[in-house]
């Protein structure tokens, strides 16, 4: 009797060997889950084939060797993926440990900053060829609360926390937009970078995240500079 692996798999009944336990952990990625599924399916088919083949007409030795080689290759790929995943996690923890030294320091980012009455250091980057620069200040709700002229320069400047009428603004999160002009025409409008203090460093979804004063969270890759808090 000539029994193919597919026919044998379909013919397996209650007496056949129980399928092997799932290989891998519940936290596998989608790619790992697919490879693991193929691995377990192949193993079950191979087991059923050996149980149901005709002893007088066994599977050709070359074909069987090829099946075993495929089995070994899939197994090694699963193990390699698990190892790479573990290494990635360790590297993420190492990066987070290194960046723990950032807590208490100021990073340069294009993000909202917490205003508590103390000046905020802005780092605008006007467009090339501009002859006038304006900084637009917005509150947490996105409403414009102030506008002021800034030097046509990339040098840091201080925002004193005053509204359009010169009155102190309340504590809260404020964002800034740099608007560059040339001959009265707007050239560029972009988020203004500023310096904000880091309160926490944590890992989220394999990424190192910084939590700034006021609760703003952003990836560490968004940082373009870092300095001590006494370097204002």
C-alpha positions as a LaTeX table, in Angstrom:
\begin{tabular}{lrrr}
\hline
Residue & $x$ (\AA) & $y$ (\AA) & $z$ (\AA) \\
\hline
Unk1 & 0.00 & 0.00 & 0.00 \\
Unk2 & 1.36 & 3.43 & $-0.99$ \\
Unk3 & 0.35 & 5.95 & 1.69 \\
Unk4 & 1.33 & 9.59 & 1.12 \\
Unk5 & 1.98 & 11.92 & 4.06 \\
Unk6 & $-1.16$ & 13.96 & 3.28 \\
Unk7 & $-3.40$ & 10.87 & 3.12 \\
Unk8 & $-1.81$ & 9.48 & 6.26 \\
Unk9 & $-2.38$ & 12.70 & 8.14 \\
Unk10 & $-6.05$ & 12.70 & 7.14 \\
Unk11 & $-6.41$ & 9.04 & 8.15 \\
Unk12 & $-4.96$ & 9.48 & 11.65 \\
Unk13 & $-7.48$ & 8.43 & 14.26 \\
Unk14 & $-7.85$ & 8.30 & 18.04 \\
Unk15 & $-5.01$ & 5.82 & 18.29 \\
Unk16 & $-2.47$ & 8.15 & 16.77 \\
Unk17 & 0.14 & 9.89 & 18.89 \\
Unk18 & $-0.96$ & 13.08 & 20.62 \\
Unk19 & 0.42 & 16.21 & 18.98 \\
Unk20 & 3.54 & 17.59 & 20.63 \\
Unk21 & 3.19 & 20.60 & 22.93 \\
Unk22 & 3.37 & 24.05 & 21.37 \\
Unk23 & 6.93 & 25.16 & 20.81 \\
Unk24 & 7.70 & 28.69 & 21.96 \\
Unk25 & 6.25 & 31.17 & 24.42 \\
Unk26 & 2.89 & 33.04 & 24.47 \\
Unk27 & 4.76 & 36.30 & 23.82 \\
Unk28 & 5.94 & 35.31 & 20.35 \\
Unk29 & 5.75 & 37.76 & 17.48 \\
Unk30 & 3.44 & 37.04 & 14.55 \\
Unk31 & 6.38 & 35.81 & 12.47 \\
Unk32 & 7.53 & 33.47 & 15.21 \\
Unk33 & 4.00 & 32.11 & 15.65 \\
Unk34 & 3.80 & 31.25 & 11.93 \\
Unk35 & 7.17 & 29.45 & 12.00 \\
Unk36 & 6.22 & 27.59 & 15.20 \\
Unk37 & 2.89 & 26.54 & 13.69 \\
Unk38 & 4.65 & 25.17 & 10.62 \\
Unk39 & 7.13 & 23.38 & 12.88 \\
Unk40 & 4.39 & 21.65 & 14.91 \\
Unk41 & 2.36 & 20.78 & 11.80 \\
Unk42 & 5.39 & 19.23 & 10.13 \\
Unk43 & 6.19 & 17.21 & 13.26 \\
Unk44 & 2.64 & 15.83 & 13.49 \\
Unk45 & 2.62 & 14.90 & 9.79 \\
Unk46 & 5.98 & 13.15 & 10.11 \\
Unk47 & 4.78 & 11.19 & 13.16 \\
Unk48 & 1.56 & 10.08 & 11.46 \\
Unk49 & 3.48 & 9.13 & 8.32 \\
Unk50 & 5.80 & 6.84 & 10.31 \\
Unk51 & 2.85 & 5.24 & 12.11 \\
Unk52 & 0.86 & 4.55 & 8.94 \\
Unk53 & 3.43 & 3.70 & 6.29 \\
Unk54 & 3.46 & 0.24 & 4.74 \\
Unk55 & 6.45 & $-1.68$ & 6.22 \\
Unk56 & 6.72 & $-3.53$ & 2.89 \\
Unk57 & 6.89 & $-0.26$ & 0.97 \\
Unk58 & 8.46 & 2.37 & 3.30 \\
Unk59 & 9.22 & 5.96 & 2.39 \\
Unk60 & 12.26 & 6.32 & 0.17 \\
Unk61 & 15.40 & 6.89 & 2.31 \\
Unk62 & 16.36 & 10.04 & 0.37 \\
Unk63 & 12.89 & 11.54 & 0.81 \\
Unk64 & 12.89 & 10.70 & 4.49 \\
Unk65 & 16.33 & 12.28 & 4.96 \\
Unk66 & 15.09 & 15.43 & 3.24 \\
Unk67 & 12.08 & 15.56 & 5.56 \\
Unk68 & 14.33 & 15.23 & 8.61 \\
Unk69 & 16.58 & 17.98 & 7.28 \\
Unk70 & 13.54 & 20.24 & 6.84 \\
Unk71 & 12.41 & 19.39 & 10.37 \\
Unk72 & 15.83 & 20.31 & 11.75 \\
Unk73 & 15.98 & 23.54 & 9.74 \\
Unk74 & 12.60 & 24.75 & 10.98 \\
Unk75 & 13.53 & 23.87 & 14.56 \\
Unk76 & 16.77 & 25.82 & 14.32 \\
Unk77 & 14.95 & 28.84 & 12.87 \\
Unk78 & 12.51 & 28.86 & 15.80 \\
Unk79 & 15.38 & 28.63 & 18.29 \\
Unk80 & 17.28 & 31.41 & 16.48 \\
Unk81 & 14.24 & 33.71 & 16.55 \\
Unk82 & 13.78 & 33.08 & 20.28 \\
Unk83 & 17.45 & 33.85 & 20.88 \\
Unk84 & 17.31 & 37.07 & 18.84 \\
Unk85 & 14.18 & 38.15 & 20.72 \\
Unk86 & 15.90 & 37.57 & 24.06 \\
Unk87 & 18.99 & 39.49 & 22.91 \\
Unk88 & 16.81 & 42.39 & 21.74 \\
Unk89 & 15.17 & 42.56 & 25.15 \\
Unk90 & 18.53 & 42.60 & 26.89 \\
Unk91 & 19.80 & 45.39 & 24.61 \\
Unk92 & 16.66 & 47.42 & 25.36 \\
Unk93 & 17.23 & 47.06 & 29.10 \\
Unk94 & 20.88 & 48.03 & 28.66 \\
Unk95 & 19.91 & 51.17 & 26.72 \\
Unk96 & 17.38 & 52.11 & 29.40 \\
Unk97 & 20.00 & 51.66 & 32.13 \\
Unk98 & 22.41 & 53.90 & 30.23 \\
Unk99 & 19.75 & 56.59 & 29.78 \\
Unk100 & 18.82 & 56.54 & 33.47 \\
Unk101 & 21.59 & 59.12 & 33.84 \\
Unk102 & 19.38 & 61.50 & 31.83 \\
Unk103 & 16.91 & 61.80 & 34.70 \\
Unk104 & 17.23 & 65.29 & 36.17 \\
Unk105 & 18.90 & 66.67 & 33.05 \\
Unk106 & 17.40 & 68.73 & 30.23 \\
Unk107 & 16.89 & 67.35 & 26.74 \\
Unk108 & 16.31 & 69.31 & 23.54 \\
Unk109 & 13.08 & 68.18 & 21.87 \\
Unk110 & 10.23 & 69.50 & 19.73 \\
Unk111 & 7.52 & 68.84 & 22.31 \\
Unk112 & 5.24 & 70.68 & 24.74 \\
Unk113 & 6.94 & 71.99 & 27.89 \\
Unk114 & 5.64 & 72.44 & 31.41 \\
Unk115 & 5.52 & 76.07 & 32.55 \\
Unk116 & 5.58 & 76.66 & 36.32 \\
Unk117 & 6.54 & 80.33 & 36.36 \\
Unk118 & 10.22 & 79.82 & 35.49 \\
Unk119 & 11.40 & 80.81 & 31.98 \\
Unk120 & 11.53 & 78.08 & 29.33 \\
Unk121 & 14.55 & 77.88 & 27.03 \\
Unk122 & 13.54 & 77.71 & 23.37 \\
Unk123 & 15.86 & 76.65 & 20.54 \\
Unk124 & 14.27 & 77.90 & 17.29 \\
Unk125 & 15.83 & 77.07 & 13.94 \\
Unk126 & 14.70 & 79.74 & 11.41 \\
Unk127 & 14.55 & 78.88 & 7.73 \\
Unk128 & 17.53 & 79.86 & 5.59 \\
Unk129 & 16.96 & 83.21 & 3.90 \\
Unk130 & 14.41 & 84.44 & 6.42 \\
Unk131 & 14.48 & 88.08 & 7.54 \\
Unk132 & 11.90 & 87.85 & 10.35 \\
Unk133 & 11.04 & 85.18 & 12.89 \\
Unk134 & 7.94 & 84.89 & 15.05 \\
Unk135 & 7.25 & 82.43 & 17.86 \\
Unk136 & 3.61 & 81.37 & 18.35 \\
Unk137 & 2.71 & 80.05 & 21.82 \\
Unk138 & $-0.20$ & 77.63 & 22.28 \\
Unk139 & $-1.74$ & 76.20 & 25.45 \\
Unk140 & $-2.66$ & 72.56 & 26.09 \\
Unk141 & $-5.99$ & 73.05 & 24.30 \\
Unk142 & $-4.22$ & 74.26 & 21.15 \\
Unk143 & $-5.34$ & 77.88 & 21.49 \\
Unk144 & $-2.84$ & 80.64 & 20.65 \\
Unk145 & $-2.07$ & 82.61 & 23.82 \\
Unk146 & 0.95 & 84.68 & 22.72 \\
Unk147 & 3.12 & 85.75 & 19.78 \\
Unk148 & 6.49 & 87.43 & 19.91 \\
Unk149 & 9.36 & 88.33 & 17.62 \\
Unk150 & 12.55 & 86.29 & 17.88 \\
Unk151 & 16.06 & 86.93 & 16.54 \\
Unk152 & 16.86 & 85.50 & 13.11 \\
Unk153 & 19.28 & 83.11 & 14.74 \\
Unk154 & 19.57 & 79.54 & 15.99 \\
Unk155 & 20.77 & 80.75 & 19.40 \\
Unk156 & 18.58 & 79.69 & 22.36 \\
Unk157 & 16.16 & 82.30 & 23.74 \\
Unk158 & 14.11 & 82.51 & 26.95 \\
Unk159 & 10.30 & 82.60 & 27.05 \\
Unk160 & 9.10 & 84.44 & 30.12 \\
Unk161 & 5.58 & 83.02 & 30.21 \\
Unk162 & 3.65 & 86.20 & 29.36 \\
Unk163 & 0.53 & 86.36 & 27.21 \\
Unk164 & $-0.16$ & 88.80 & 24.35 \\
Unk165 & $-1.06$ & 91.53 & 26.88 \\
Unk166 & 2.02 & 90.99 & 29.00 \\
Unk167 & 0.21 & 89.13 & 31.77 \\
Unk168 & 1.68 & 85.97 & 33.35 \\
Unk169 & 0.15 & 82.77 & 32.02 \\
Unk170 & $-1.03$ & 80.01 & 34.39 \\
Unk171 & 0.93 & 76.85 & 35.00 \\
Unk172 & 0.50 & 74.17 & 32.38 \\
Unk173 & 1.78 & 72.64 & 29.17 \\
Unk174 & 2.65 & 74.99 & 26.33 \\
Unk175 & 3.84 & 74.27 & 22.81 \\
Unk176 & 5.68 & 76.58 & 20.42 \\
Unk177 & 5.79 & 77.10 & 16.66 \\
Unk178 & 8.54 & 78.94 & 14.80 \\
Unk179 & 7.31 & 80.92 & 11.79 \\
Unk180 & 9.96 & 82.20 & 9.37 \\
Unk181 & 9.27 & 85.08 & 6.92 \\
Unk182 & 11.11 & 86.67 & 3.99 \\
Unk183 & 9.91 & 89.95 & 2.41 \\
Unk184 & 6.62 & 89.58 & 4.23 \\
Unk185 & 5.95 & 86.05 & 2.94 \\
Unk186 & 5.83 & 83.00 & 5.19 \\
Unk187 & 8.65 & 80.58 & 4.35 \\
Unk188 & 8.34 & 77.90 & 6.98 \\
Unk189 & 6.21 & 76.96 & 9.99 \\
Unk190 & 7.51 & 74.20 & 12.27 \\
Unk191 & 7.51 & 73.03 & 15.88 \\
Unk192 & 10.04 & 74.82 & 18.04 \\
Unk193 & 12.61 & 72.75 & 19.88 \\
Unk194 & 13.06 & 73.52 & 23.56 \\
Unk195 & 14.82 & 72.25 & 26.65 \\
Unk196 & 12.76 & 70.22 & 29.13 \\
Unk197 & 13.75 & 68.26 & 32.21 \\
Unk198 & 13.57 & 64.45 & 32.20 \\
Unk199 & 11.65 & 62.98 & 35.14 \\
Unk200 & 11.63 & 59.29 & 34.16 \\
Unk201 & 13.08 & 56.76 & 31.72 \\
Unk202 & 11.06 & 53.65 & 30.96 \\
Unk203 & 10.66 & 50.88 & 28.39 \\
Unk204 & 7.51 & 50.59 & 26.30 \\
Unk205 & 7.05 & 48.02 & 23.50 \\
Unk206 & 10.80 & 47.49 & 23.22 \\
Unk207 & 11.49 & 51.23 & 22.99 \\
Unk208 & 13.13 & 53.56 & 25.51 \\
Unk209 & 10.71 & 56.36 & 26.41 \\
Unk210 & 11.47 & 59.60 & 28.27 \\
Unk211 & 8.87 & 61.22 & 30.50 \\
Unk212 & 9.37 & 64.97 & 30.77 \\
Unk213 & 8.26 & 67.37 & 33.46 \\
Unk214 & 4.52 & 67.77 & 33.08 \\
Unk215 & 3.99 & 64.20 & 31.88 \\
Unk216 & 4.90 & 64.49 & 28.20 \\
Unk217 & 6.26 & 61.12 & 27.01 \\
Unk218 & 8.31 & 60.68 & 23.84 \\
Unk219 & 10.85 & 58.21 & 22.42 \\
Unk220 & 14.49 & 58.79 & 23.27 \\
Unk221 & 15.22 & 58.96 & 19.54 \\
Unk222 & 13.35 & 62.32 & 19.42 \\
Unk223 & 16.10 & 63.98 & 21.47 \\
Unk224 & 18.54 & 66.20 & 19.56 \\
Unk225 & 20.54 & 67.47 & 22.54 \\
Unk226 & 21.09 & 67.12 & 26.28 \\
Unk227 & 22.48 & 69.42 & 28.95 \\
Unk228 & 22.65 & 69.88 & 32.73 \\
Unk229 & 19.83 & 71.84 & 34.36 \\
Unk230 & 22.29 & 74.53 & 35.49 \\
Unk231 & 23.34 & 75.36 & 31.91 \\
Unk232 & 20.45 & 77.69 & 31.04 \\
\hline
\end{tabular}
